[in-house]
């Protein structure tokens, strides 16, 4: 593995959409979320949420209040016989998400 956990990420998400980040342990999924919500420093580049900089305007965007985050790690990740789709459906059922 090694390297930079979050590098050259670009995506557009719109109101009402659901985004799923998939990757191996250490791929940078949690780091990316932490950068957006201001828990981790953005050392290069920038992220924007509602046209405000996650790097420079955290007090304006309140990203942590605007994002839903479900870390399905722990025991759920141990269910090795499920496909990715089945795993996501299970987490949505547990979290009562349509």
Backbone atoms as SQL, in Angstrom:
CREATE TABLE atoms (id INTEGER PRIMARY KEY, chain TEXT, resi INTEGER, resn TEXT, atom TEXT, x REAL, y REAL, z REAL);
INSERT INTO atoms VALUES
  (1, 'A', 1, 'UNK', 'N', 0.840, -1.173, 0.000),
  (2, 'A', 1, 'UNK', 'CA', 0.000, 0.000, 0.000),
  (3, 'A', 1, 'UNK', 'C', 0.886, 1.238, 0.000),
  (4, 'A', 2, 'UNK', 'N', 0.944, 1.997, 1.060),
  (5, 'A', 2, 'UNK', 'CA', 1.763, 3.194, 1.121),
  (6, 'A', 2, 'UNK', 'C', 1.204, 4.302, 0.261),
  (7, 'A', 3, 'UNK', 'N', 1.982, 5.363, 0.081),
  (8, 'A', 3, 'UNK', 'CA', 1.537, 6.464, -0.753),
  (9, 'A', 3, 'UNK', 'C', 0.619, 7.419, -0.018),
  (10, 'A', 4, 'UNK', 'N', -0.016, 8.259, -0.778),
  (11, 'A', 4, 'UNK', 'CA', -0.935, 9.260, -0.237),
  (12, 'A', 4, 'UNK', 'C', -2.339, 8.680, -0.213),
  (13, 'A', 5, 'UNK', 'N', -2.992, 8.647, 0.956),
  (14, 'A', 5, 'UNK', 'CA', -4.313, 8.020, 1.026),
  (15, 'A', 5, 'UNK', 'C', -5.370, 8.728, 0.196),
  (16, 'A', 6, 'UNK', 'N', -5.299, 10.045, 0.071),
  (17, 'A', 6, 'UNK', 'CA', -6.269, 10.792, -0.733),
  (18, 'A', 6, 'UNK', 'C', -5.476, 11.631, -1.725),
  (19, 'A', 7, 'UNK', 'N', -5.629, 11.324, -3.016),
  (20, 'A', 7, 'UNK', 'CA', -4.861, 12.019, -4.042),
  (21, 'A', 7, 'UNK', 'C', -5.696, 12.115, -5.316),
  (22, 'A', 8, 'UNK', 'N', -5.831, 13.319, -5.833),
  (23, 'A', 8, 'UNK', 'CA', -6.533, 13.565, -7.097),
  (24, 'A', 8, 'UNK', 'C', -7.960, 13.040, -7.095),
  (25, 'A', 9, 'UNK', 'N', -8.708, 13.333, -6.047),
  (26, 'A', 9, 'UNK', 'CA', -10.109, 12.949, -5.966),
  (27, 'A', 9, 'UNK', 'C', -10.957, 14.066, -6.537),
  (28, 'A', 10, 'UNK', 'N', -11.889, 13.725, -7.398),
  (29, 'A', 10, 'UNK', 'CA', -12.814, 14.702, -7.948),
  (30, 'A', 10, 'UNK', 'C', -14.169, 14.031, -8.127),
  (31, 'A', 11, 'UNK', 'N', -15.218, 14.648, -7.577),
  (32, 'A', 11, 'UNK', 'CA', -16.560, 14.106, -7.752),
  (33, 'A', 11, 'UNK', 'C', -17.575, 15.210, -7.543),
  (34, 'A', 12, 'UNK', 'N', -18.716, 15.049, -8.170),
  (35, 'A', 12, 'UNK', 'CA', -19.837, 15.958, -7.984),
  (36, 'A', 12, 'UNK', 'C', -20.980, 15.153, -7.402),
  (37, 'A', 13, 'UNK', 'N', -21.506, 15.618, -6.290),
  (38, 'A', 13, 'UNK', 'CA', -22.659, 14.986, -5.659),
  (39, 'A', 13, 'UNK', 'C', -23.754, 16.025, -5.558),
  (40, 'A', 14, 'UNK', 'N', -24.981, 15.592, -5.761),
  (41, 'A', 14, 'UNK', 'CA', -26.100, 16.525, -5.763),
  (42, 'A', 14, 'UNK', 'C', -27.120, 16.144, -4.709),
  (43, 'A', 15, 'UNK', 'N', -27.909, 17.105, -4.287),
  (44, 'A', 15, 'UNK', 'CA', -28.919, 16.912, -3.258),
  (45, 'A', 15, 'UNK', 'C', -29.771, 15.682, -3.575),
  (46, 'A', 16, 'UNK', 'N', -29.942, 14.849, -2.570),
  (47, 'A', 16, 'UNK', 'CA', -30.761, 13.657, -2.714),
  (48, 'A', 16, 'UNK', 'C', -30.010, 12.435, -3.199),
  (49, 'A', 17, 'UNK', 'N', -28.767, 12.595, -3.610),
  (50, 'A', 17, 'UNK', 'CA', -27.985, 11.458, -4.086),
  (51, 'A', 17, 'UNK', 'C', -27.302, 10.747, -2.932),
  (52, 'A', 18, 'UNK', 'N', -27.011, 9.494, -3.156),
  (53, 'A', 18, 'UNK', 'CA', -26.257, 8.692, -2.197),
  (54, 'A', 18, 'UNK', 'C', -24.936, 8.315, -2.845),
  (55, 'A', 19, 'UNK', 'N', -23.870, 8.462, -2.113),
  (56, 'A', 19, 'UNK', 'CA', -22.538, 8.110, -2.594),
  (57, 'A', 19, 'UNK', 'C', -21.975, 7.040, -1.675),
  (58, 'A', 20, 'UNK', 'N', -21.380, 6.021, -2.254),
  (59, 'A', 20, 'UNK', 'CA', -20.755, 4.954, -1.487),
  (60, 'A', 20, 'UNK', 'C', -19.277, 4.931, -1.832),
  (61, 'A', 21, 'UNK', 'N', -18.428, 4.996, -0.830),
  (62, 'A', 21, 'UNK', 'CA', -16.989, 4.883, -1.039),
  (63, 'A', 21, 'UNK', 'C', -16.564, 3.459, -0.698),
  (64, 'A', 22, 'UNK', 'N', -16.042, 2.754, -1.666),
  (65, 'A', 22, 'UNK', 'CA', -15.574, 1.387, -1.456),
  (66, 'A', 22, 'UNK', 'C', -14.069, 1.336, -1.633),
  (67, 'A', 23, 'UNK', 'N', -13.407, 0.550, -0.828),
  (68, 'A', 23, 'UNK', 'CA', -11.968, 0.394, -0.974),
  (69, 'A', 23, 'UNK', 'C', -11.401, -0.414, 0.171),
  (70, 'A', 24, 'UNK', 'N', -10.192, -0.871, -0.029),
  (71, 'A', 24, 'UNK', 'CA', -9.527, -1.669, 0.990),
  (72, 'A', 24, 'UNK', 'C', -9.167, -0.809, 2.192),
  (73, 'A', 25, 'UNK', 'N', -8.853, -1.450, 3.289),
  (74, 'A', 25, 'UNK', 'CA', -8.441, -0.742, 4.492),
  (75, 'A', 25, 'UNK', 'C', -7.202, 0.090, 4.183),
  (76, 'A', 26, 'UNK', 'N', -7.249, 1.378, 4.504),
  (77, 'A', 26, 'UNK', 'CA', -6.118, 2.260, 4.244),
  (78, 'A', 26, 'UNK', 'C', -6.196, 2.978, 2.910),
  (79, 'A', 27, 'UNK', 'N', -7.297, 2.801, 2.179),
  (80, 'A', 27, 'UNK', 'CA', -7.425, 3.430, 0.860),
  (81, 'A', 27, 'UNK', 'C', -7.702, 4.926, 0.943),
  (82, 'A', 28, 'UNK', 'N', -8.158, 5.422, 2.093),
  (83, 'A', 28, 'UNK', 'CA', -8.389, 6.848, 2.262),
  (84, 'A', 28, 'UNK', 'C', -9.853, 7.248, 2.348),
  (85, 'A', 29, 'UNK', 'N', -10.759, 6.281, 2.466),
  (86, 'A', 29, 'UNK', 'CA', -12.194, 6.590, 2.530),
  (87, 'A', 29, 'UNK', 'C', -12.521, 7.480, 3.728),
  (88, 'A', 30, 'UNK', 'N', -12.130, 7.056, 4.897),
  (89, 'A', 30, 'UNK', 'CA', -12.411, 7.842, 6.112),
  (90, 'A', 30, 'UNK', 'C', -11.644, 9.156, 6.107),
  (91, 'A', 31, 'UNK', 'N', -10.435, 9.153, 5.589),
  (92, 'A', 31, 'UNK', 'CA', -9.636, 10.377, 5.513),
  (93, 'A', 31, 'UNK', 'C', -10.328, 11.401, 4.629),
  (94, 'A', 32, 'UNK', 'N', -10.894, 10.965, 3.510),
  (95, 'A', 32, 'UNK', 'CA', -11.613, 11.873, 2.619),
  (96, 'A', 32, 'UNK', 'C', -12.793, 12.523, 3.340),
  (97, 'A', 33, 'UNK', 'N', -13.592, 11.728, 4.049),
  (98, 'A', 33, 'UNK', 'CA', -14.721, 12.275, 4.803),
  (99, 'A', 33, 'UNK', 'C', -14.220, 13.232, 5.881),
  (100, 'A', 34, 'UNK', 'N', -13.153, 12.833, 6.587),
  (101, 'A', 34, 'UNK', 'CA', -12.585, 13.698, 7.635),
  (102, 'A', 34, 'UNK', 'C', -12.118, 15.033, 7.073),
  (103, 'A', 35, 'UNK', 'N', -11.581, 15.032, 5.858),
  (104, 'A', 35, 'UNK', 'CA', -11.156, 16.285, 5.226),
  (105, 'A', 35, 'UNK', 'C', -12.360, 17.173, 4.924),
  (106, 'A', 36, 'UNK', 'N', -13.427, 16.583, 4.429),
  (107, 'A', 36, 'UNK', 'CA', -14.614, 17.353, 4.070),
  (108, 'A', 36, 'UNK', 'C', -15.250, 17.990, 5.299),
  (109, 'A', 37, 'UNK', 'N', -15.289, 17.253, 6.410),
  (110, 'A', 37, 'UNK', 'CA', -15.947, 17.781, 7.615),
  (111, 'A', 37, 'UNK', 'C', -15.003, 18.568, 8.527),
  (112, 'A', 38, 'UNK', 'N', -13.744, 18.709, 8.140),
  (113, 'A', 38, 'UNK', 'CA', -12.818, 19.530, 8.901),
  (114, 'A', 38, 'UNK', 'C', -12.098, 18.832, 10.036),
  (115, 'A', 39, 'UNK', 'N', -12.196, 17.509, 10.124),
  (116, 'A', 39, 'UNK', 'CA', -11.482, 16.774, 11.177),
  (117, 'A', 39, 'UNK', 'C', -10.037, 16.499, 10.793),
  (118, 'A', 40, 'UNK', 'N', -9.721, 16.657, 9.518),
  (119, 'A', 40, 'UNK', 'CA', -8.383, 16.355, 9.006),
  (120, 'A', 40, 'UNK', 'C', -8.005, 17.473, 8.036),
  (121, 'A', 41, 'UNK', 'N', -6.781, 17.926, 8.100),
  (122, 'A', 41, 'UNK', 'CA', -6.333, 19.033, 7.260),
  (123, 'A', 41, 'UNK', 'C', -6.260, 18.637, 5.790),
  (124, 'A', 42, 'UNK', 'N', -6.727, 19.517, 4.935),
  (125, 'A', 42, 'UNK', 'CA', -6.537, 19.372, 3.489),
  (126, 'A', 42, 'UNK', 'C', -5.199, 20.033, 3.186),
  (127, 'A', 43, 'UNK', 'N', -4.197, 19.237, 2.836),
  (128, 'A', 43, 'UNK', 'CA', -2.840, 19.769, 2.666),
  (129, 'A', 43, 'UNK', 'C', -2.563, 20.255, 1.253),
  (130, 'A', 44, 'UNK', 'N', -3.334, 19.822, 0.286),
  (131, 'A', 44, 'UNK', 'CA', -3.176, 20.281, -1.101),
  (132, 'A', 44, 'UNK', 'C', -4.550, 20.251, -1.755),
  (133, 'A', 45, 'UNK', 'N', -4.761, 21.150, -2.690),
  (134, 'A', 45, 'UNK', 'CA', -6.058, 21.199, -3.355),
  (135, 'A', 45, 'UNK', 'C', -7.133, 21.738, -2.428),
  (136, 'A', 46, 'UNK', 'N', -8.379, 21.398, -2.728),
  (137, 'A', 46, 'UNK', 'CA', -9.493, 21.906, -1.942),
  (138, 'A', 46, 'UNK', 'C', -10.700, 21.007, -2.153),
  (139, 'A', 47, 'UNK', 'N', -11.671, 21.151, -1.315),
  (140, 'A', 47, 'UNK', 'CA', -12.968, 20.503, -1.475),
  (141, 'A', 47, 'UNK', 'C', -14.005, 21.580, -1.242),
  (142, 'A', 48, 'UNK', 'N', -15.100, 21.511, -1.965),
  (143, 'A', 48, 'UNK', 'CA', -16.155, 22.492, -1.768),
  (144, 'A', 48, 'UNK', 'C', -17.474, 21.797, -1.473),
  (145, 'A', 49, 'UNK', 'N', -18.259, 22.426, -0.642),
  (146, 'A', 49, 'UNK', 'CA', -19.583, 21.930, -0.292),
  (147, 'A', 49, 'UNK', 'C', -20.515, 23.135, -0.309),
  (148, 'A', 50, 'UNK', 'N', -21.553, 23.072, -1.114),
  (149, 'A', 50, 'UNK', 'CA', -22.467, 24.211, -1.271),
  (150, 'A', 50, 'UNK', 'C', -21.713, 25.491, -1.628),
  (151, 'A', 51, 'UNK', 'N', -20.743, 25.349, -2.525),
  (152, 'A', 51, 'UNK', 'CA', -19.960, 26.468, -3.055),
  (153, 'A', 51, 'UNK', 'C', -19.051, 27.130, -2.025),
  (154, 'A', 52, 'UNK', 'N', -18.813, 26.471, -0.899),
  (155, 'A', 52, 'UNK', 'CA', -17.898, 26.995, 0.117),
  (156, 'A', 52, 'UNK', 'C', -16.713, 26.041, 0.259),
  (157, 'A', 53, 'UNK', 'N', -15.562, 26.599, 0.532),
  (158, 'A', 53, 'UNK', 'CA', -14.332, 25.838, 0.672),
  (159, 'A', 53, 'UNK', 'C', -14.299, 25.040, 1.977),
  (160, 'A', 54, 'UNK', 'N', -14.086, 23.746, 1.858),
  (161, 'A', 54, 'UNK', 'CA', -13.927, 22.915, 3.065),
  (162, 'A', 54, 'UNK', 'C', -12.592, 23.222, 3.736),
  (163, 'A', 55, 'UNK', 'N', -11.665, 23.770, 2.974),
  (164, 'A', 55, 'UNK', 'CA', -10.341, 24.094, 3.509),
  (165, 'A', 55, 'UNK', 'C', -10.337, 25.423, 4.255),
  (166, 'A', 56, 'UNK', 'N', -11.119, 26.394, 3.775),
  (167, 'A', 56, 'UNK', 'CA', -11.041, 27.744, 4.320),
  (168, 'A', 56, 'UNK', 'C', -12.329, 28.262, 4.960),
  (169, 'A', 57, 'UNK', 'N', -13.450, 27.574, 4.776),
  (170, 'A', 57, 'UNK', 'CA', -14.724, 28.117, 5.241),
  (171, 'A', 57, 'UNK', 'C', -15.548, 27.108, 6.044),
  (172, 'A', 58, 'UNK', 'N', -14.908, 26.302, 6.863),
  (173, 'A', 58, 'UNK', 'CA', -15.631, 25.293, 7.637),
  (174, 'A', 58, 'UNK', 'C', -16.751, 25.902, 8.480),
  (175, 'A', 59, 'UNK', 'N', -16.503, 27.097, 9.020),
  (176, 'A', 59, 'UNK', 'CA', -17.517, 27.717, 9.880),
  (177, 'A', 59, 'UNK', 'C', -18.778, 28.084, 9.102),
  (178, 'A', 60, 'UNK', 'N', -18.688, 28.214, 7.776),
  (179, 'A', 60, 'UNK', 'CA', -19.853, 28.562, 6.960),
  (180, 'A', 60, 'UNK', 'C', -20.634, 27.339, 6.484),
  (181, 'A', 61, 'UNK', 'N', -19.959, 26.231, 6.285),
  (182, 'A', 61, 'UNK', 'CA', -20.641, 25.107, 5.637),
  (183, 'A', 61, 'UNK', 'C', -21.198, 24.068, 6.594),
  (184, 'A', 62, 'UNK', 'N', -20.652, 23.976, 7.783),
  (185, 'A', 62, 'UNK', 'CA', -21.134, 22.986, 8.751),
  (186, 'A', 62, 'UNK', 'C', -21.273, 21.606, 8.102),
  (187, 'A', 63, 'UNK', 'N', -20.222, 21.168, 7.422),
  (188, 'A', 63, 'UNK', 'CA', -20.270, 19.922, 6.657),
  (189, 'A', 63, 'UNK', 'C', -20.676, 18.735, 7.512),
  (190, 'A', 64, 'UNK', 'N', -20.216, 18.692, 8.744),
  (191, 'A', 64, 'UNK', 'CA', -20.518, 17.545, 9.595),
  (192, 'A', 64, 'UNK', 'C', -22.026, 17.424, 9.825),
  (193, 'A', 65, 'UNK', 'N', -22.755, 18.534, 9.751),
  (194, 'A', 65, 'UNK', 'CA', -24.208, 18.511, 9.926),
  (195, 'A', 65, 'UNK', 'C', -24.946, 18.197, 8.632),
  (196, 'A', 66, 'UNK', 'N', -24.273, 18.257, 7.502),
  (197, 'A', 66, 'UNK', 'CA', -24.921, 18.094, 6.197),
  (198, 'A', 66, 'UNK', 'C', -24.696, 16.719, 5.579),
  (199, 'A', 67, 'UNK', 'N', -23.794, 15.951, 6.130),
  (200, 'A', 67, 'UNK', 'CA', -23.471, 14.650, 5.541),
  (201, 'A', 67, 'UNK', 'C', -23.953, 13.526, 6.441),
  (202, 'A', 68, 'UNK', 'N', -24.481, 12.493, 5.827),
  (203, 'A', 68, 'UNK', 'CA', -24.788, 11.271, 6.559),
  (204, 'A', 68, 'UNK', 'C', -23.638, 10.311, 6.339),
  (205, 'A', 69, 'UNK', 'N', -23.175, 9.696, 7.378),
  (206, 'A', 69, 'UNK', 'CA', -21.997, 8.832, 7.277),
  (207, 'A', 69, 'UNK', 'C', -22.278, 7.529, 7.986),
  (208, 'A', 70, 'UNK', 'N', -22.084, 6.446, 7.291),
  (209, 'A', 70, 'UNK', 'CA', -22.294, 5.121, 7.874),
  (210, 'A', 70, 'UNK', 'C', -21.031, 4.312, 7.679),
  (211, 'A', 71, 'UNK', 'N', -20.279, 4.133, 8.731),
  (212, 'A', 71, 'UNK', 'CA', -19.116, 3.262, 8.693),
  (213, 'A', 71, 'UNK', 'C', -19.616, 1.863, 8.988),
  (214, 'A', 72, 'UNK', 'N', -19.620, 1.022, 7.985),
  (215, 'A', 72, 'UNK', 'CA', -20.175, -0.320, 8.173),
  (216, 'A', 72, 'UNK', 'C', -19.109, -1.314, 8.607),
  (217, 'A', 73, 'UNK', 'N', -18.015, -0.822, 9.138),
  (218, 'A', 73, 'UNK', 'CA', -16.947, -1.700, 9.616),
  (219, 'A', 73, 'UNK', 'C', -17.385, -2.520, 10.813),
  (220, 'A', 74, 'UNK', 'N', -16.451, -3.064, 11.510),
  (221, 'A', 74, 'UNK', 'CA', -16.778, -3.890, 12.665),
  (222, 'A', 74, 'UNK', 'C', -17.353, -5.225, 12.231),
  (223, 'A', 75, 'UNK', 'N', -18.391, -5.657, 12.916),
  (224, 'A', 75, 'UNK', 'CA', -18.958, -6.977, 12.649),
  (225, 'A', 75, 'UNK', 'C', -19.550, -7.120, 11.257),
  (226, 'A', 76, 'UNK', 'N', -20.141, -6.053, 10.715),
  (227, 'A', 76, 'UNK', 'CA', -20.734, -6.161, 9.387),
  (228, 'A', 76, 'UNK', 'C', -19.700, -6.490, 8.323),
  (229, 'A', 77, 'UNK', 'N', -18.497, -5.960, 8.467),
  (230, 'A', 77, 'UNK', 'CA', -17.457, -6.221, 7.477),
  (231, 'A', 77, 'UNK', 'C', -17.010, -7.680, 7.512),
  (232, 'A', 78, 'UNK', 'N', -17.349, -8.389, 8.540),
  (233, 'A', 78, 'UNK', 'CA', -16.944, -9.792, 8.654),
  (234, 'A', 78, 'UNK', 'C', -17.876, -10.742, 7.918),
  (235, 'A', 79, 'UNK', 'N', -18.965, -10.218, 7.386),
  (236, 'A', 79, 'UNK', 'CA', -19.905, -11.066, 6.656),
  (237, 'A', 79, 'UNK', 'C', -19.360, -11.239, 5.238),
  (238, 'A', 80, 'UNK', 'N', -18.442, -12.161, 5.076),
  (239, 'A', 80, 'UNK', 'CA', -17.697, -12.312, 3.825),
  (240, 'A', 80, 'UNK', 'C', -18.508, -12.910, 2.685),
  (241, 'A', 81, 'UNK', 'N', -19.622, -13.548, 2.970),
  (242, 'A', 81, 'UNK', 'CA', -20.378, -14.211, 1.914),
  (243, 'A', 81, 'UNK', 'C', -21.319, -13.267, 1.177),
  (244, 'A', 82, 'UNK', 'N', -21.470, -12.043, 1.653),
  (245, 'A', 82, 'UNK', 'CA', -22.347, -11.094, 0.988),
  (246, 'A', 82, 'UNK', 'C', -21.619, -10.391, -0.153),
  (247, 'A', 83, 'UNK', 'N', -22.349, -10.109, -1.229),
  (248, 'A', 83, 'UNK', 'CA', -21.795, -9.264, -2.281),
  (249, 'A', 83, 'UNK', 'C', -21.789, -7.820, -1.775),
  (250, 'A', 84, 'UNK', 'N', -21.133, -6.923, -2.495),
  (251, 'A', 84, 'UNK', 'CA', -21.123, -5.507, -2.114),
  (252, 'A', 84, 'UNK', 'C', -22.556, -4.990, -2.069),
  (253, 'A', 85, 'UNK', 'N', -23.367, -5.317, -3.087),
  (254, 'A', 85, 'UNK', 'CA', -24.755, -4.865, -3.139),
  (255, 'A', 85, 'UNK', 'C', -25.547, -5.386, -1.942),
  (256, 'A', 86, 'UNK', 'N', -25.398, -6.666, -1.622),
  (257, 'A', 86, 'UNK', 'CA', -26.106, -7.247, -0.478),
  (258, 'A', 86, 'UNK', 'C', -25.681, -6.582, 0.826),
  (259, 'A', 87, 'UNK', 'N', -24.395, -6.276, 0.941),
  (260, 'A', 87, 'UNK', 'CA', -23.869, -5.615, 2.128),
  (261, 'A', 87, 'UNK', 'C', -24.498, -4.229, 2.283),
  (262, 'A', 88, 'UNK', 'N', -24.560, -3.463, 1.175),
  (263, 'A', 88, 'UNK', 'CA', -25.150, -2.122, 1.223),
  (264, 'A', 88, 'UNK', 'C', -26.631, -2.188, 1.575),
  (265, 'A', 89, 'UNK', 'N', -27.344, -3.158, 1.003),
  (266, 'A', 89, 'UNK', 'CA', -28.767, -3.316, 1.324),
  (267, 'A', 89, 'UNK', 'C', -28.951, -3.620, 2.805),
  (268, 'A', 90, 'UNK', 'N', -28.090, -4.476, 3.361),
  (269, 'A', 90, 'UNK', 'CA', -28.173, -4.823, 4.779),
  (270, 'A', 90, 'UNK', 'C', -27.943, -3.596, 5.656),
  (271, 'A', 91, 'UNK', 'N', -26.917, -2.825, 5.339),
  (272, 'A', 91, 'UNK', 'CA', -26.631, -1.612, 6.124),
  (273, 'A', 91, 'UNK', 'C', -27.801, -0.638, 6.026),
  (274, 'A', 92, 'UNK', 'N', -28.371, -0.486, 4.843),
  (275, 'A', 92, 'UNK', 'CA', -29.528, 0.414, 4.680),
  (276, 'A', 92, 'UNK', 'C', -30.730, -0.068, 5.494),
  (277, 'A', 93, 'UNK', 'N', -30.937, -1.356, 5.521),
  (278, 'A', 93, 'UNK', 'CA', -32.042, -1.893, 6.336),
  (279, 'A', 93, 'UNK', 'C', -31.796, -1.632, 7.820),
  (280, 'A', 94, 'UNK', 'N', -30.584, -1.867, 8.270),
  (281, 'A', 94, 'UNK', 'CA', -30.248, -1.660, 9.684),
  (282, 'A', 94, 'UNK', 'C', -30.393, -0.181, 10.053),
  (283, 'A', 95, 'UNK', 'N', -29.960, 0.709, 9.147),
  (284, 'A', 95, 'UNK', 'CA', -29.994, 2.152, 9.409),
  (285, 'A', 95, 'UNK', 'C', -31.329, 2.781, 9.013),
  (286, 'A', 96, 'UNK', 'N', -32.265, 1.984, 8.519),
  (287, 'A', 96, 'UNK', 'CA', -33.591, 2.440, 8.101),
  (288, 'A', 96, 'UNK', 'C', -33.512, 3.506, 7.017),
  (289, 'A', 97, 'UNK', 'N', -32.724, 3.207, 5.970),
  (290, 'A', 97, 'UNK', 'CA', -32.552, 4.088, 4.821),
  (291, 'A', 97, 'UNK', 'C', -33.263, 3.459, 3.635),
  (292, 'A', 98, 'UNK', 'N', -34.043, 4.274, 2.909),
  (293, 'A', 98, 'UNK', 'CA', -34.738, 3.773, 1.700),
  (294, 'A', 98, 'UNK', 'C', -33.791, 3.667, 0.543);
